[in-house]
Amino acid sequence: MTSDFAGTPEPPYYAVIFTSQRTDVDDGYAAMADRMVELASKQSGFLGMESVRDAGGLGITVSYWTSLEAIAAWRAHAEHRIAQATGRKQWYAHFETRIARVERASSGP
């Protein structure tokens, strides 16, 4: 397994899939994104994350959690709320958030 893949346990667990289209505004985005990864990784129930973004600004981040309660607590975290509001206001032209229960997982070479 490489460090780019989240080390998740045996299912079930939950995935939060955040798909976004960036605007041209940068204004602190990278620092805030790094801070959110740092904070999320310290939250109870956080299992890991995987994130990619293409040259056109389309990105997908999947974070993995033990429970819906852990996801709700992260969503309500004060600093995360600030990041959400700033994202809506200046960093994202559009985004979608989806939550799914992972029932089965496998890996390979």
C-alpha positions as MATLAB code, in Angstrom:
seq = 'MTSDFAGTPEPPYYAVIFTSQRTDVDDGYAAMADRMVELASKQSGFLGMESVRDAGGLGITVSYWTSLEAIAAWRAHAEHRIAQATGRKQWYAHFETRIARVERASSGP';
ca = [
       0.000    0.000    0.000;
       1.298    3.473   -0.815;
       0.921    6.544    1.365;
      -1.534    8.026   -1.168;
      -4.156    5.470   -0.145;
      -6.086    5.663    3.108;
      -5.515    2.720    5.424;
      -9.085    1.738    6.194;
     -10.293   -1.133    8.386;
     -12.617   -3.941    7.385;
     -16.063   -2.558    6.467;
     -18.488   -1.289    7.384;
     -17.416    2.328    7.668;
     -18.466    5.557    5.982;
     -17.075    7.633    3.115;
     -17.674   11.341    2.635;
     -17.156   12.161   -1.039;
     -16.506   15.851   -1.676;
     -16.367   16.801   -5.365;
     -15.552   20.417   -6.149;
     -14.790   22.817   -8.942;
     -12.335   25.501   -7.853;
     -12.609   29.163   -8.754;
      -9.536   31.145   -9.818;
      -9.299   32.645   -6.306;
      -6.450   31.145   -4.290;
      -6.252   33.525   -1.279;
      -5.115   31.071    1.389;
      -6.707   27.939   -0.064;
      -3.645   25.680    0.221;
      -2.974   26.672    3.831;
      -6.624   26.109    4.769;
      -6.687   22.743    2.979;
      -3.567   21.643    4.861;
      -5.097   22.807    8.147;
      -8.303   20.861    7.474;
      -6.320   17.662    6.823;
      -4.406   18.243   10.058;
      -7.603   18.851   12.052;
      -9.623   16.035   10.486;
      -6.854   13.537   11.224;
      -7.189   14.382   14.942;
     -10.972   13.886   15.047;
     -12.463   10.889   16.776;
     -13.648    8.421   14.150;
     -11.414    9.662   11.314;
      -9.897    6.795    9.324;
      -8.071    8.525    6.471;
      -8.514   10.355    3.196;
      -7.637   10.363   -0.474;
      -7.652   13.502   -2.623;
      -6.960   14.463   -6.244;
      -7.415   17.614   -8.337;
      -6.939   18.038  -12.080;
      -5.407   20.982  -13.944;
      -8.882   22.401  -14.652;
      -9.684   22.655  -10.941;
     -12.007   19.638  -10.589;
     -11.202   17.815   -7.356;
     -12.430   14.796   -5.443;
     -11.635   14.184   -1.795;
     -12.891   11.081   -0.027;
     -12.599   10.978    3.738;
     -13.357    7.821    5.693;
     -15.086    7.705    9.077;
     -16.212    5.125   11.615;
     -19.743    6.500   12.015;
     -22.318    9.058   10.967;
     -21.877   10.686   14.387;
     -18.155   11.201   13.710;
     -18.994   12.785   10.351;
     -21.547   15.106   11.993;
     -19.015   16.145   14.640;
     -16.454   16.975   11.952;
     -19.028   18.924    9.938;
     -19.826   20.991   13.049;
     -16.177   21.614   14.065;
     -15.675   25.389   14.452;
     -12.611   25.738   12.195;
     -14.151   23.415    9.621;
     -17.273   25.625    9.602;
     -15.067   28.625    8.760;
     -13.428   26.674    5.924;
     -16.858   25.639    4.619;
     -18.116   29.236    4.606;
     -14.965   30.539    2.934;
     -15.145   27.776    0.330;
     -18.740   28.676   -0.525;
     -17.858   32.361   -0.734;
     -14.616   32.308   -2.708;
     -12.902   28.967   -3.433;
     -15.573   26.805   -5.054;
     -17.638   27.524   -8.155;
     -19.648   24.387   -7.311;
     -19.400   21.395   -4.998;
     -21.257   18.216   -4.123;
     -20.994   16.284   -0.873;
     -22.155   12.680   -0.660;
     -22.056   10.247    2.250;
     -21.973    6.495    1.643;
     -21.685    3.426    3.822;
     -18.846    1.178    2.644;
     -20.073   -2.410    2.750;
     -17.222   -4.098    0.913;
     -13.656   -3.161    0.007;
     -10.797   -4.874   -1.777;
      -7.354   -3.908   -3.010;
      -4.743   -5.132   -5.398;
      -1.494   -4.340   -7.165;
];
